[in-house]
Amino acid sequence: MLNMPKPITDFWWLLRSQLLVLRDQWYWYLVQASFVPVSMLIFLWLLTGRHDPSVMPVFVIGSLVSGLSFGGMLSLGQELGGMKDQNAFEHYAALPISKPAFVAAIATRGMLLALPSAIVMLTIGVAAFQMTVTVPMIVIMVISAYALAGFGAIIGFVSPNAQVSSLVTQILQTIILNFGPVYITMTDLPTALRWIARLWPTTYSAEALRQAAQQRPLAELAIPVGILLGFVIASLIIVPTRLSWRHR
């Protein structure tokens, strides 16, 4: 990392430290992020999919987004709330690092934790339901994982303690998955829920992934992908301004 700009060097070493912490725990995150989406997919197949296989690609995409949300938003938001309770940020306050580099490393960690469950869901989709994986789908998965990790980081850093962050992430997880266009399309929602759904990154992730799975023109992906990138940028701007190294 010689002769690299300091923010990049900070990011690299912070990311390495985060990954070292996870080296003995990563499989539990994979189980946590995969169990519920896989279970939901099996339930939906038993309920509807075995009678109408044409709906299964929509359900696979929904389970994929659900896994990204569990691995990125839910886990990271709760982890950061726990770090705040343990005054772990005071350790980073003693280091000559920038807050944006720290937030970027945390978000990247969340992204890396979210991707394995998404890969599991794609594998199931290809093997069991003959889905086709396209390059845009892979790119959208990575952007979505970053957007959801950034969303979780905002919740974790803004929440005053672990209890609040855990409660907020679990409530939001239920709302965005069960009352948003994740397992169903936007047109299937009541008008009021359509407006609320526009607040969540999962809405645009599911929309972009469904369009990419259908191999729609790239121009049609521009709006949902652009909004997802907006969530990523917003987290990198908002979180550092709200981050206090020392717990009050």
Backbone as CSV, one residue per row, in Angstrom:
resi,resn,N_x,N_y,N_z,CA_x,CA_y,CA_z,C_x,C_y,C_z
1,MET,0.823,-1.210,0.000,0.000,0.000,0.000,0.858,1.261,0.000
2,LEU,2.133,1.126,-0.456,3.029,2.261,-0.481,2.562,3.265,-1.527
3,ASN,2.750,4.561,-1.192,2.445,5.658,-2.103,0.961,5.749,-2.473
4,MET,0.119,5.135,-1.691,-1.316,5.249,-1.922,-1.858,6.414,-1.101
5,PRO,-2.906,7.092,-1.588,-3.510,8.165,-0.788,-3.929,7.648,0.584
6,LYS,-3.813,8.513,1.590,-4.100,8.079,2.956,-5.518,7.531,3.140
7,PRO,-6.568,8.139,2.570,-7.906,7.551,2.757,-8.001,6.114,2.256
8,ILE,-7.322,5.800,1.149,-7.355,4.430,0.623,-6.590,3.493,1.547
9,THR,-5.449,3.961,2.057,-4.687,3.147,3.007,-5.495,2.890,4.276
10,ASP,-6.146,3.942,4.786,-7.003,3.774,5.972,-8.087,2.735,5.709
11,PHE,-8.744,2.870,4.556,-9.819,1.940,4.212,-9.302,0.504,4.153
12,TRP,-8.149,0.306,3.533,-7.604,-1.044,3.364,-7.321,-1.709,4.707
13,TRP,-6.662,-0.997,5.616,-6.315,-1.597,6.907,-7.546,-1.782,7.787
14,LEU,-8.486,-0.859,7.711,-9.723,-1.022,8.479,-10.529,-2.216,7.973
15,LEU,-10.578,-2.380,6.648,-11.302,-3.525,6.094,-10.637,-4.830,6.502
16,ARG,-9.318,-4.865,6.468,-8.607,-6.074,6.892,-8.908,-6.409,8.349
17,SER,-8.945,-5.393,9.190,-9.231,-5.652,10.608,-10.643,-6.188,10.791
18,GLN,-11.599,-5.670,9.998,-12.968,-6.163,10.086,-13.060,-7.616,9.624
19,LEU,-12.346,-7.950,8.562,-12.391,-9.315,8.039,-11.692,-10.293,8.975
20,LEU,-10.654,-9.843,9.660,-9.979,-10.713,10.625,-10.904,-11.068,11.785
21,VAL,-11.727,-10.100,12.190,-12.680,-10.368,13.264,-13.678,-11.446,12.836
22,LEU,-14.003,-11.462,11.545,-15.033,-12.371,11.042,-14.502,-13.736,10.627
23,ARG,-13.197,-13.943,10.679,-12.628,-15.164,10.103,-13.147,-16.433,10.775
24,ASP,-13.538,-16.345,12.047,-14.045,-17.526,12.749,-15.564,-17.531,12.888
25,GLN,-16.231,-16.519,12.295,-17.676,-16.399,12.503,-18.473,-16.333,11.205
26,TRP,-17.774,-16.275,10.066,-18.462,-15.977,8.817,-19.567,-16.978,8.512
27,TYR,-19.380,-18.258,8.858,-20.379,-19.263,8.487,-21.692,-19.065,9.240
28,TRP,-21.632,-18.488,10.450,-22.873,-18.208,11.175,-23.657,-17.102,10.481
29,TYR,-22.956,-16.115,9.951,-23.628,-15.070,9.191,-24.263,-15.647,7.931
30,LEU,-23.563,-16.586,7.285,-24.113,-17.222,6.089,-25.387,-17.986,6.423
31,VAL,-25.355,-18.738,7.529,-26.546,-19.493,7.942,-27.693,-18.542,8.267
32,GLN,-27.386,-17.481,9.018,-28.425,-16.522,9.405,-29.042,-15.857,8.184
33,ALA,-28.195,-15.438,7.244,-28.685,-14.699,6.081,-29.365,-15.596,5.059
34,SER,-29.105,-16.907,5.102,-29.660,-17.826,4.103,-30.877,-18.590,4.603
35,PHE,-30.947,-18.830,5.905,-31.987,-19.726,6.425,-33.392,-19.206,6.133
36,VAL,-33.662,-17.958,6.489,-35.006,-17.413,6.298,-35.367,-17.308,4.812
37,PRO,-34.491,-16.751,3.942,-34.846,-16.695,2.518,-35.083,-18.065,1.890
38,VAL,-34.240,-19.042,2.220,-34.430,-20.385,1.663,-35.734,-20.989,2.181
39,SER,-36.001,-20.811,3.467,-37.250,-21.326,4.040,-38.464,-20.677,3.385
40,MET,-38.390,-19.361,3.169,-39.501,-18.661,2.520,-39.693,-19.142,1.088
41,LEU,-38.587,-19.371,0.386,-38.686,-19.848,-0.995,-39.348,-21.226,-1.050
42,ILE,-38.970,-22.107,-0.142,-39.586,-23.443,-0.095,-41.077,-23.331,0.210
43,PHE,-41.418,-22.460,1.164,-42.833,-22.268,1.513,-43.626,-21.767,0.309
44,LEU,-43.077,-20.780,-0.416,-43.785,-20.228,-1.569,-43.899,-21.249,-2.697
45,TRP,-42.885,-22.096,-2.834,-42.964,-23.154,-3.842,-44.068,-24.150,-3.488
46,LEU,-44.126,-24.531,-2.208,-45.175,-25.454,-1.783,-46.563,-24.831,-1.934
47,LEU,-46.648,-23.525,-1.666,-47.941,-22.841,-1.701,-48.413,-22.579,-3.127
48,THR,-47.502,-22.108,-3.977,-47.887,-21.644,-5.311,-47.022,-22.214,-6.430
49,GLY,-45.722,-22.244,-6.187,-44.775,-22.513,-7.261,-44.904,-23.864,-7.921
50,ARG,-45.238,-24.893,-7.185,-45.317,-26.220,-7.810,-46.538,-26.347,-8.716
51,HIS,-47.531,-25.469,-8.523,-48.705,-25.455,-9.393,-48.535,-24.466,-10.550
52,ASP,-47.717,-23.439,-10.336,-47.485,-22.425,-11.367,-46.002,-22.051,-11.367
53,PRO,-45.159,-22.848,-12.031,-43.703,-22.615,-12.000,-43.283,-21.257,-12.551
54,SER,-44.145,-20.603,-13.325,-43.764,-19.327,-13.930,-43.536,-18.230,-12.898
55,VAL,-44.083,-18.397,-11.684,-43.918,-17.363,-10.658,-42.621,-17.533,-9.874
56,MET,-41.942,-18.651,-10.034,-40.780,-18.921,-9.194,-39.619,-17.948,-9.401
57,PRO,-39.325,-17.479,-10.629,-38.247,-16.484,-10.751,-38.478,-15.239,-9.902
58,VAL,-39.738,-14.795,-9.797,-40.045,-13.634,-8.947,-39.759,-13.960,-7.488
59,PHE,-40.118,-15.162,-7.065,-39.882,-15.561,-5.680,-38.391,-15.746,-5.394
60,VAL,-37.645,-16.257,-6.369,-36.196,-16.414,-6.182,-35.542,-15.048,-6.008
61,ILE,-35.928,-14.089,-6.854,-35.388,-12.730,-6.722,-35.766,-12.147,-5.366
62,GLY,-37.000,-12.368,-4.931,-37.420,-11.878,-3.619,-36.598,-12.473,-2.499
63,SER,-36.331,-13.771,-2.570,-35.513,-14.421,-1.541,-34.070,-13.943,-1.603
64,LEU,-33.589,-13.664,-2.810,-32.231,-13.133,-2.956,-32.120,-11.774,-2.264
65,VAL,-33.083,-10.893,-2.531,-33.081,-9.566,-1.896,-33.248,-9.697,-0.388
66,SER,-34.066,-10.645,0.035,-34.234,-10.888,1.471,-32.908,-11.272,2.112
67,GLY,-32.139,-12.131,1.450,-30.829,-12.516,1.973,-29.875,-11.340,2.044
68,LEU,-29.900,-10.483,1.017,-29.060,-9.283,1.041,-29.444,-8.380,2.209
69,SER,-30.743,-8.287,2.468,-31.215,-7.445,3.565,-30.806,-8.012,4.920
70,PHE,-30.934,-9.331,5.088,-30.518,-9.957,6.343,-29.017,-9.788,6.561
71,GLY,-28.231,-10.068,5.522,-26.782,-10.013,5.674,-26.233,-8.607,5.760
72,GLY,-26.879,-7.657,5.063,-26.386,-6.289,5.043,-27.017,-5.405,6.085
73,MET,-28.306,-5.150,5.953,-28.975,-4.194,6.833,-29.137,-4.716,8.254
74,LEU,-29.769,-5.879,8.402,-30.111,-6.381,9.738,-28.867,-6.675,10.568
75,SER,-27.962,-7.481,10.034,-26.774,-7.885,10.800,-25.873,-6.701,11.111
76,LEU,-25.643,-5.850,10.103,-24.725,-4.730,10.310,-25.312,-3.703,11.262
77,GLY,-26.602,-3.399,11.121,-27.227,-2.442,12.029,-27.149,-2.885,13.474
78,GLN,-27.402,-4.172,13.720,-27.335,-4.693,15.080,-25.896,-4.742,15.584
79,GLU,-24.966,-5.095,14.709,-23.554,-5.159,15.108,-23.040,-3.786,15.522
80,LEU,-23.394,-2.758,14.770,-22.927,-1.409,15.097,-23.555,-0.905,16.390
81,GLY,-24.817,-1.250,16.622,-25.436,-0.890,17.896,-24.713,-1.531,19.062
82,GLY,-24.300,-2.790,18.888,-23.532,-3.472,19.931,-22.172,-2.832,20.153
83,MET,-21.515,-2.430,19.054,-20.218,-1.755,19.178,-20.355,-0.451,19.947
84,LYS,-21.464,0.249,19.719,-21.681,1.511,20.432,-21.859,1.257,21.926
85,ASP,-22.603,0.222,22.286,-22.794,-0.110,23.698,-21.481,-0.478,24.377
86,GLN,-20.573,-1.105,23.634,-19.290,-1.545,24.188,-18.218,-0.458,24.118
87,ASN,-18.615,0.746,23.659,-17.660,1.848,23.491,-16.505,1.464,22.567
88,ALA,-16.799,0.610,21.588,-15.743,0.155,20.681,-15.228,1.277,19.794
89,PHE,-16.053,2.290,19.550,-15.625,3.370,18.677,-14.508,4.205,19.298
90,GLU,-14.374,4.163,20.633,-13.291,4.908,21.268,-11.930,4.356,20.854
91,HIS,-11.884,3.063,20.544,-10.639,2.482,20.023,-10.267,3.146,18.706
92,TYR,-11.259,3.327,17.823,-10.974,3.936,16.523,-10.672,5.422,16.654
93,ALA,-11.198,6.052,17.726,-10.911,7.470,17.940,-9.432,7.708,18.194
94,ALA,-8.748,6.689,18.728,-7.319,6.829,19.025,-6.449,6.622,17.793
95,LEU,-7.046,6.199,16.689,-6.284,5.922,15.470,-6.338,7.121,14.527
96,PRO,-5.275,7.343,13.760,-5.253,8.467,12.809,-5.995,8.115,11.522
97,ILE,-7.299,7.912,11.629,-8.100,7.512,10.472,-9.248,8.493,10.293
98,SER,-9.781,8.515,9.090,-10.918,9.390,8.810,-12.223,8.630,8.993
99,LYS,-13.255,9.356,9.348,-14.564,8.724,9.517,-15.098,8.139,8.207
100,PRO,-14.979,8.848,7.055,-15.464,8.240,5.806,-14.781,6.918,5.482
101,ALA,-13.472,6.805,5.754,-12.771,5.543,5.492,-13.306,4.438,6.394
102,PHE,-13.584,4.776,7.643,-14.135,3.790,8.574,-15.516,3.329,8.121
103,VAL,-16.362,4.276,7.737,-17.714,3.931,7.292,-17.660,3.091,6.018
104,ALA,-16.769,3.453,5.086,-16.636,2.678,3.848,-16.194,1.250,4.144
105,ALA,-15.284,1.077,5.102,-14.826,-0.270,5.468,-15.951,-1.075,6.107
106,ILE,-16.728,-0.422,6.975,-17.856,-1.099,7.620,-18.892,-1.517,6.576
107,ALA,-19.192,-0.615,5.629,-20.172,-0.929,4.588,-19.676,-2.057,3.688
108,THR,-18.378,-2.062,3.394,-17.820,-3.136,2.565,-17.900,-4.466,3.292
109,ARG,-17.654,-4.436,4.583,-17.818,-5.660,5.372,-19.252,-6.174,5.280
110,GLY,-20.225,-5.267,5.426,-21.621,-5.666,5.308,-21.944,-6.216,3.933
111,MET,-21.367,-5.600,2.898,-21.581,-6.081,1.535,-21.050,-7.493,1.362
112,LEU,-19.845,-7.751,1.876,-19.239,-9.078,1.746,-20.016,-10.132,2.531
113,LEU,-20.614,-9.733,3.651,-21.429,-10.670,4.426,-22.749,-10.986,3.726
114,ALA,-23.247,-10.026,2.948,-24.548,-10.211,2.306,-24.463,-11.055,1.039
115,LEU,-23.337,-11.003,0.330,-23.250,-11.656,-0.974,-23.355,-13.183,-0.939
116,PRO,-22.740,-13.884,0.030,-22.823,-15.356,-0.008,-24.247,-15.898,-0.029
117,SER,-25.150,-15.317,0.753,-26.532,-15.803,0.741,-27.186,-15.545,-0.611
118,ALA,-26.817,-14.415,-1.247,-27.353,-14.134,-2.582,-26.861,-15.162,-3.590
119,ILE,-25.606,-15.576,-3.449,-25.061,-16.603,-4.339,-25.787,-17.929,-4.130
120,VAL,-26.105,-18.244,-2.876,-26.882,-19.458,-2.587,-28.227,-19.410,-3.302
121,MET,-28.908,-18.265,-3.236,-30.219,-18.149,-3.867,-30.116,-18.240,-5.382
122,LEU,-29.090,-17.625,-5.965,-28.909,-17.722,-7.415,-28.645,-19.162,-7.833
123,THR,-27.847,-19.864,-7.038,-27.558,-21.269,-7.342,-28.835,-22.101,-7.336
124,ILE,-29.690,-21.863,-6.349,-30.978,-22.567,-6.295,-31.831,-22.207,-7.508
125,GLY,-31.839,-20.922,-7.862,-32.631,-20.483,-9.007,-32.194,-21.128,-10.307
126,VAL,-30.880,-21.242,-10.494,-30.350,-21.856,-11.717,-30.597,-23.357,-11.720
127,ALA,-30.309,-24.016,-10.594,-30.387,-25.480,-10.539,-31.822,-25.998,-10.514
128,ALA,-32.690,-25.305,-9.785,-34.049,-25.827,-9.591,-35.085,-25.209,-10.522
129,PHE,-34.843,-23.971,-10.956,-35.886,-23.273,-11.720,-35.387,-22.734,-13.056
130,GLN,-34.214,-23.188,-13.487,-33.667,-22.872,-14.819,-33.561,-21.368,-15.080
131,MET,-33.253,-20.606,-14.049,-33.024,-19.179,-14.243,-31.698,-18.955,-14.950
132,THR,-31.606,-17.840,-15.639,-30.368,-17.453,-16.308,-29.737,-16.299,-15.546
133,VAL,-28.482,-16.451,-15.184,-27.757,-15.392,-14.474,-27.023,-14.538,-15.495
134,THR,-27.248,-13.237,-15.451,-26.614,-12.315,-16.383,-25.590,-11.448,-15.648
135,VAL,-24.685,-10.856,-16.415,-23.670,-9.974,-15.821,-24.316,-8.791,-15.097
136,PRO,-25.327,-8.126,-15.691,-25.975,-7.036,-14.942,-26.530,-7.485,-13.593
137,MET,-27.012,-8.720,-13.495,-27.523,-9.210,-12.208,-26.424,-9.227,-11.154
138,ILE,-25.227,-9.673,-11.535,-24.110,-9.719,-10.584,-23.747,-8.312,-10.122
139,VAL,-23.676,-7.380,-11.074,-23.339,-5.990,-10.731,-24.399,-5.402,-9.801
140,ILE,-25.665,-5.645,-10.108,-26.758,-5.118,-9.282,-26.724,-5.731,-7.889
141,MET,-26.379,-7.011,-7.791,-26.262,-7.649,-6.476,-25.239,-6.935,-5.607
142,VAL,-24.084,-6.607,-6.188,-23.029,-5.933,-5.419,-23.489,-4.543,-4.990
143,ILE,-24.077,-3.790,-5.924,-24.563,-2.446,-5.595,-25.661,-2.524,-4.531
144,SER,-26.561,-3.497,-4.672,-27.643,-3.660,-3.694,-27.093,-3.992,-2.314
145,ALA,-26.090,-4.875,-2.281,-25.489,-5.241,-0.998,-24.869,-4.022,-0.329
146,TYR,-24.196,-3.171,-1.110,-23.627,-1.935,-0.562,-24.739,-1.001,-0.069
147,ALA,-25.808,-0.864,-0.866,-26.900,0.038,-0.487,-27.560,-0.411,0.811
148,LEU,-27.798,-1.707,0.948,-28.441,-2.222,2.159,-27.501,-2.167,3.355
149,ALA,-26.213,-2.411,3.118,-25.243,-2.277,4.205,-25.159,-0.825,4.667
150,GLY,-25.176,0.105,3.707,-25.170,1.520,4.073,-26.415,1.914,4.838
151,PHE,-27.554,1.353,4.439,-28.813,1.606,5.148,-28.727,1.079,6.576
152,GLY,-28.172,-0.122,6.734,-27.979,-0.681,8.070,-27.001,0.132,8.897
153,ALA,-25.950,0.665,8.229,-24.969,1.486,8.943,-25.609,2.764,9.473
154,ILE,-26.477,3.373,8.668,-27.168,4.579,9.129,-27.981,4.276,10.386
155,ILE,-28.721,3.163,10.363,-29.527,2.780,11.530,-28.631,2.522,12.736
156,GLY,-27.547,1.769,12.528,-26.663,1.415,13.630,-25.977,2.608,14.254
157,PHE,-25.531,3.558,13.426,-24.817,4.717,13.953,-25.759,5.733,14.590
158,VAL,-26.971,5.860,14.045,-27.911,6.846,14.582,-28.579,6.343,15.862
159,SER,-28.796,5.030,15.975,-29.454,4.471,17.165,-28.599,4.703,18.411
160,PRO,-29.215,5.038,19.538,-28.439,5.342,20.746,-27.794,4.128,21.395
161,ASN,-28.339,2.930,21.160,-27.778,1.734,21.788,-28.174,0.499,20.987
162,ALA,-27.656,-0.653,21.431,-27.889,-1.905,20.708,-29.359,-2.302,20.721
163,GLN,-30.045,-2.045,21.828,-31.452,-2.438,21.928,-32.295,-1.715,20.886
164,VAL,-32.060,-0.413,20.745,-32.828,0.373,19.778,-32.496,-0.054,18.353
165,SER,-31.210,-0.220,18.054,-30.831,-0.613,16.691,-31.390,-1.983,16.338
166,SER,-31.391,-2.914,17.297,-31.951,-4.239,17.050,-33.449,-4.155,16.779
167,LEU,-34.141,-3.357,17.578,-35.590,-3.214,17.418,-35.929,-2.567,16.074
168,VAL,-35.216,-1.488,15.743,-35.503,-0.762,14.500,-35.222,-1.631,13.279
169,THR,-34.078,-2.320,13.272,-33.746,-3.144,12.107,-34.737,-4.289,11.930
170,GLN,-35.178,-4.893,13.024,-36.130,-5.999,12.902,-37.497,-5.519,12.424
171,ILE,-37.929,-4.357,12.909,-39.213,-3.812,12.448,-39.135,-3.453,10.968
172,LEU,-38.057,-2.761,10.588,-37.904,-2.377,9.188,-37.775,-3.595,8.285
173,GLN,-37.057,-4.607,8.759,-36.905,-5.830,7.976,-38.272,-6.434,7.659
174,THR,-39.141,-6.478,8.646,-40.483,-7.026,8.441,-41.286,-6.173,7.471
175,ILE,-41.199,-4.856,7.631,-41.982,-3.950,6.783,-41.536,-4.025,5.331
176,ILE,-40.230,-3.909,5.095,-39.765,-3.807,3.710,-39.887,-5.125,2.954
177,LEU,-39.863,-6.249,3.666,-39.986,-7.537,2.981,-41.439,-7.959,2.799
178,ASN,-42.273,-7.720,3.804,-43.658,-8.199,3.751,-44.644,-7.185,3.195
179,PHE,-44.293,-5.898,3.252,-45.205,-4.867,2.760,-44.580,-4.061,1.624
180,GLY,-43.585,-4.615,0.983,-42.936,-3.960,-0.140,-42.886,-4.882,-1.347
181,PRO,-42.472,-4.363,-2.501,-42.439,-5.158,-3.733,-41.181,-6.021,-3.828
182,VAL,-41.030,-6.928,-2.873,-39.874,-7.826,-2.870,-40.278,-9.195,-3.408
183,TYR,-41.268,-9.808,-2.771,-41.787,-11.094,-3.258,-42.945,-10.906,-4.239
184,ILE,-43.415,-9.681,-4.372,-44.445,-9.347,-5.352,-43.991,-8.100,-6.100
185,THR,-44.689,-7.748,-7.168,-44.321,-6.567,-7.936,-45.026,-5.331,-7.381
186,MET,-44.543,-4.171,-7.789,-45.101,-2.912,-7.303,-46.587,-2.791,-7.637
187,THR,-47.005,-3.280,-8.802,-48.408,-3.148,-9.217,-49.358,-3.969,-8.353
188,ASP,-48.825,-4.936,-7.614,-49.671,-5.761,-6.748,-49.955,-5.099,-5.403
189,LEU,-49.280,-3.987,-5.113,-49.441,-3.323,-3.819,-50.555,-2.287,-3.861
190,PRO,-51.229,-2.044,-2.727,-52.153,-0.907,-2.638,-51.397,0.402,-2.841
191,THR,-52.121,1.437,-3.239,-51.484,2.715,-3.580,-50.649,3.271,-2.432
192,ALA,-51.170,3.225,-1.207,-50.442,3.779,-0.061,-49.112,3.064,0.143
193,LEU,-49.120,1.736,0.028,-47.884,0.980,0.216,-46.897,1.217,-0.916
194,ARG,-47.392,1.550,-2.108,-46.477,1.860,-3.217,-45.641,3.089,-2.888
195,TRP,-46.281,4.095,-2.303,-45.551,5.316,-1.956,-44.543,5.049,-0.843
196,ILE,-44.947,4.283,0.152,-44.030,3.966,1.250,-42.861,3.126,0.749
197,ALA,-43.133,2.212,-0.177,-42.090,1.315,-0.686,-40.966,2.066,-1.375
198,ARG,-41.245,3.260,-1.874,-40.214,4.034,-2.567,-39.116,4.520,-1.621
199,LEU,-39.332,4.377,-0.314,-38.331,4.813,0.665,-37.241,3.773,0.888
200,TRP,-37.451,2.524,0.463,-36.550,1.436,0.839,-35.665,0.996,-0.321
201,PRO,-34.392,0.734,-0.070,-33.503,0.255,-1.143,-33.905,-1.106,-1.695
202,THR,-34.568,-1.931,-0.881,-34.982,-3.253,-1.358,-35.937,-3.155,-2.547
203,THR,-36.739,-2.103,-2.591,-37.672,-1.914,-3.706,-36.928,-1.836,-5.026
204,TYR,-35.872,-1.026,-5.055,-35.132,-0.805,-6.295,-34.210,-1.979,-6.606
205,SER,-33.742,-2.642,-5.573,-32.930,-3.838,-5.780,-33.747,-4.933,-6.461
206,ALA,-34.938,-5.206,-5.937,-35.793,-6.243,-6.518,-36.216,-5.875,-7.935
207,GLU,-36.556,-4.607,-8.146,-36.977,-4.170,-9.478,-35.849,-4.337,-10.491
208,ALA,-34.656,-3.884,-10.134,-33.522,-3.977,-11.056,-33.147,-5.429,-11.330
209,LEU,-33.158,-6.266,-10.309,-32.801,-7.673,-10.497,-33.831,-8.397,-11.357
210,ARG,-35.112,-8.094,-11.176,-36.137,-8.726,-12.016,-35.964,-8.328,-13.476
211,GLN,-35.676,-7.049,-13.716,-35.485,-6.595,-15.091,-34.228,-7.210,-15.702
212,ALA,-33.161,-7.308,-14.903,-31.927,-7.904,-15.410,-32.117,-9.389,-15.702
213,ALA,-32.893,-10.087,-14.854,-33.152,-11.512,-15.078,-33.939,-11.736,-16.365
214,GLN,-34.770,-10.748,-16.726,-35.539,-10.825,-17.968,-34.741,-10.328,-19.167
215,GLN,-33.464,-9.941,-18.908,-32.561,-9.452,-19.952,-33.155,-8.243,-20.673
216,ARG,-33.715,-7.339,-19.878,-34.249,-6.101,-20.435,-33.096,-5.188,-20.819
217,PRO,-33.342,-4.195,-21.703,-32.282,-3.263,-22.103,-31.674,-2.545,-20.896
218,LEU,-30.377,-2.280,-20.979,-29.682,-1.643,-19.862,-30.281,-0.287,-19.512
219,ALA,-30.832,0.403,-20.513,-31.417,1.718,-20.250,-32.563,1.631,-19.250
220,GLU,-33.277,0.512,-19.240,-34.397,0.351,-18.313,-33.926,0.103,-16.882
221,LEU,-32.652,-0.269,-16.727,-32.098,-0.497,-15.392,-31.540,0.778,-14.775
222,ALA,-31.436,1.834,-15.579,-30.721,3.030,-15.132,-31.359,3.660,-13.901
223,ILE,-32.691,3.765,-13.875,-33.346,4.453,-12.757,-33.191,3.681,-11.448
224,PRO,-33.582,2.390,-11.376,-33.416,1.696,-10.084,-31.962,1.580,-9.646
225,VAL,-31.049,1.346,-10.595,-29.635,1.247,-10.227,-29.116,2.605,-9.763
226,GLY,-29.539,3.677,-10.437,-29.127,5.017,-10.023,-29.601,5.350,-8.619
227,ILE,-30.820,4.942,-8.283,-31.340,5.189,-6.931,-30.560,4.372,-5.901
228,LEU,-30.218,3.131,-6.238,-29.401,2.318,-5.327,-28.050,2.982,-5.082
229,LEU,-27.437,3.499,-6.141,-26.163,4.212,-5.968,-26.360,5.452,-5.102
230,GLY,-27.523,6.081,-5.221,-27.824,7.220,-4.368,-27.860,6.839,-2.899
231,PHE,-28.419,5.661,-2.590,-28.410,5.174,-1.208,-26.977,4.957,-0.722
232,VAL,-26.122,4.418,-1.589,-24.723,4.179,-1.209,-24.029,5.496,-0.899
233,ILE,-24.173,6.466,-1.801,-23.515,7.764,-1.620,-24.062,8.471,-0.383
234,ALA,-25.377,8.398,-0.187,-25.986,9.055,0.978,-25.433,8.489,2.277
235,SER,-25.236,7.168,2.328,-24.707,6.572,3.562,-23.284,7.043,3.826
236,LEU,-22.497,7.225,2.770,-21.113,7.677,2.947,-21.040,9.150,3.325
237,ILE,-22.112,9.900,3.063,-22.146,11.318,3.425,-22.810,11.521,4.784
238,ILE,-23.953,10.845,4.998,-24.734,11.062,6.219,-24.053,10.459,7.440
239,VAL,-23.578,9.219,7.316,-23.053,8.519,8.493,-21.858,9.238,9.112
240,PRO,-20.840,9.664,8.339,-19.715,10.352,8.986,-20.120,11.609,9.747
241,THR,-21.156,12.311,9.259,-21.578,13.523,9.966,-22.303,13.201,11.265
242,ARG,-22.893,12.002,11.347,-23.622,11.596,12.550,-22.787,10.748,13.497
243,LEU,-21.605,10.338,13.044,-20.784,9.415,13.824,-20.006,10.156,14.899
244,SER,-20.222,9.755,16.135,-19.429,10.256,17.254,-18.578,9.109,17.777
245,TRP,-17.265,9.320,17.822,-16.374,8.254,18.270,-16.667,7.856,19.706
246,ARG,-17.103,8.815,20.496,-17.289,8.543,21.930,-18.767,8.482,22.268
247,HIS,-19.124,7.430,22.997,-20.523,7.197,23.380,-20.927,8.180,24.462
248,ARG,-22.058,8.847,24.222,-22.536,9.821,25.218,-23.625,9.195,26.064
